[in-house]
């Protein structure tokens, strides 16, 4: 089944404890992206990647890191999480350019930072 | 520049029509529409790539007015399954990157 998977789905952590949220797609998509969703603010893009080893900042990249070493994986890293990073996170992928293609979203990861 | 969606929320009875608008202060390259049901991931509805383009499937369609820098999503004879939050996402001509910026969403609730 074609899909985008994220792990974990739920995570409660404490301030400053490094964490990684994994994202993987099995559709051979070039483009991958991370969004955060907060009530009343919609979906805000954190980082995106147009291909392996190519990443670029979205609108809210502060406090996050990403890497794209393989086409199928695009992990989101929070080196020192803070409470303002408590949010619902979505990974998405599309076949080619994000601005012209359908994006397929993962199921989401709900992160709470205490 | 985050696009502005209107209305923020709408309540309809089953069978009624709805229009959701998405406007930008920037010239747009493309407009994307997604629907998200509570507790689920956003799901793709359609992309409009050309000014004047109209697309649709079944009772959900959209138009893209390039000159006015806006798009509208039309839901005809709404069904209970149409309930959810609708997001438009826009790509701007001037930025030259591959970013989509989403609006804050329009909550649609359909009553039986």
Interface residues (C-beta under 8 A of the other chain):
Chain A: X31 X33 X35 X40 X41 X42 X43 X44 X45 X48 X50 X56 X58 X59 X90 X97 X98 X99 X100 X101 X102 X103 X104 X105 X106 X107 X108
Chain B: X2 X29 X30 X32 X34 X40 X41 X42 X43 X44 X47 X49 X87 X89 X91 X97 X98 X99 X100 X101 X102 X103 X104 X105
